[in-house]
C-alpha cells in the first residue's frame, strides 16, 4: 500500500544521504591532507 511505498522511499532517501555523507567525509579528508 501507500505506507509501504513511503517506507521504501524513506529507506532509499536515508541510504542516499548516508552515501552523500561518506562522499563529504572523503572530500574533507582529501582536502585536509
C-alpha positions in Angstrom: 0.0 0.0 0.0 0.9 3.7 0.1 2.5 3.3 3.5 4.8 0.6 2.2 5.8 2.9 -0.7 6.5 5.7 1.7 8.7 3.4 3.9 10.7 2.3 0.8 11.1 5.9 -0.3 12.3 6.9 3.2 14.8 4.0 3.2 16.2 4.9 -0.2 16.5 8.6 0.9 18.3 7.5 4.1 20.7 5.3 2.1 21.4 8.1 -0.4 22.0 10.6 2.5 24.5 8.1 4.1 26.3 7.8 0.7 26.5 11.6 0.4 27.8 11.8 4.0 30.6 9.3 3.1 31.4 11.4 0.0 31.6 14.5 2.1 33.9 12.8 4.6 36.2 11.6 1.9 36.2 15.0 0.3 37.1 16.8 3.6 39.8 14.2 4.4 41.2 14.6 0.9 41.2 18.4 1.2 42.8 18.3 4.6 45.7 16.1 3.5 
